[in-house]
Amino acid sequence: IAGTISENDFVKQINRNTGIGVGDLMVRKPMLAKEHYQIRDLARMMYFGFSRMPIVKDSILIGLVTPRDVLSYLYNNQKLSKLKEETAEVSSFMNKNPIYCQEGWDVYQAVQTMRSKSVSALPVVQDEFGNLVGIITERDIVDAMV
């Protein structure tokens, strides 16, 4: 094997405006979580493939949680083996300043944001108030390229 190619490798090839809007590629009804959900419930949702969970309050994006956030919380609190009993709420470990993009952006702008912030997905908001309307991932972009 000479090497592997990832979704990120494909997305890196986008180096100018595409004429394709984020709103055209995003998942419109992403799996969401609320700040009062317990960590074990969130982990169960992630187990079924939802690895980036926007956290909303009244449809407004207020945070984001990834599996890394869950594992970091459990590790830092010495509870890795106690997930089933853990009752911590999402609000205690979510990223409260999530990186996001806007629905009207060109995909190139979203890719540039992903690159500069070293993330592979962005919640998508409709306006300056943070009304969540979707999520876009590198996978969504690659799927549109093929």
FENVENCOR-V15949 format. One record per residue. RES is the residue in three letters. PHI is phi in whole degrees, 0 to 359 (* if undefined). PSI is psi in radians with two decimals (NA if undefined). Layout:
# FENVENCOR-V15949
RES_PHI_PSI + RES_PHI_PSI
This chain:
# FENVENCOR-V15949
ILE_*_2.22 + ALA_272_-0.38 + GLY_167_-3.12 + THR_232_2.76 + ILE_240_2.27 + SER_251_2.99 + GLU_301_-0.67 + ASN_300_-0.66 + ASP_298_-0.69 + PHE_293_-0.81 + VAL_297_-0.58 + LYS_299_-0.37 + GLN_284_-0.20 + ILE_278_1.91 + ASN_234_0.32 + ARG_199_2.95 + ASN_304_2.47 + THR_256_-0.32 + GLY_80_0.08 + ILE_251_2.22 + GLY_276_2.60 + VAL_306_-0.71 + GLY_299_-0.39 + ASP_281_-0.40 + LEU_248_-0.34 + MET_294_2.75 + VAL_278_2.12 + ARG_281_-0.45 + LYS_232_1.29 + PRO_289_2.77 + MET_294_2.29 + LEU_241_2.81 + ALA_227_2.80 + LYS_250_2.72 + GLU_296_-0.35 + HIS_269_-0.08 + TYR_299_2.58 + GLN_273_2.65 + ILE_304_-0.67 + ARG_293_-0.61 + ASP_290_-0.70 + LEU_296_-0.75 + ALA_300_-0.67 + ARG_296_-0.72 + MET_297_-0.73 + MET_293_-0.58 + TYR_302_-0.57 + PHE_272_0.30 + GLY_104_0.04 + PHE_262_1.55 + SER_271_-0.20 + ARG_232_1.97 + MET_249_1.86 + PRO_294_2.45 + ILE_252_2.20 + VAL_235_2.68 + LYS_224_2.04 + ASP_54_0.76 + SER_70_0.07 + ILE_264_2.30 + LEU_292_2.09 + ILE_239_-0.11 + GLY_183_3.12 + LEU_210_2.50 + VAL_229_2.39 + THR_241_2.90 + PRO_304_-0.60 + ARG_299_-0.69 + ASP_297_-0.74 + VAL_296_-0.86 + LEU_296_-0.69 + SER_298_-0.77 + TYR_300_-0.86 + LEU_297_-0.75 + TYR_295_-0.86 + ASN_296_-0.43 + ASN_256_0.23 + GLN_51_0.83 + LYS_232_0.36 + LEU_306_-0.63 + SER_269_0.08 + LYS_239_0.46 + LEU_304_-0.73 + LYS_298_-0.45 + GLU_262_-0.21 + GLU_288_2.32 + THR_243_0.19 + ALA_304_2.47 + GLU_272_2.64 + VAL_308_-0.64 + SER_301_-0.38 + SER_277_-0.19 + PHE_220_0.03 + MET_289_2.73 + ASN_283_1.98 + LYS_276_-0.08 + ASN_233_1.16 + PRO_292_2.55 + ILE_280_2.36 + TYR_217_3.03 + CYS_227_3.05 + GLN_251_2.61 + GLU_305_-0.62 + GLY_276_-0.07 + TRP_294_2.63 + ASP_289_2.59 + VAL_305_-0.60 + TYR_302_-0.73 + GLN_297_-0.71 + ALA_294_-0.74 + VAL_298_-0.76 + GLN_299_-0.70 + THR_294_-0.77 + MET_302_-0.81 + ARG_298_-0.87 + SER_292_-0.47 + LYS_256_0.01 + SER_55_0.88 + VAL_234_2.79 + SER_246_0.12 + ALA_204_2.68 + LEU_223_2.28 + PRO_297_2.61 + VAL_246_2.19 + VAL_250_2.72 + GLN_273_-0.54 + ASP_207_-3.12 + GLU_292_-0.17 + PHE_273_-0.14 + GLY_86_0.40 + ASN_293_1.92 + LEU_290_2.26 + VAL_237_-0.13 + GLY_174_-2.91 + ILE_213_2.53 + ILE_234_2.37 + THR_237_2.88 + GLU_303_-0.64 + ARG_300_-0.72 + ASP_299_-0.71 + ILE_291_-0.79 + VAL_297_-0.74 + ASP_302_-0.61 + ALA_285_-0.41 + MET_281_-0.43 + VAL_259_NA
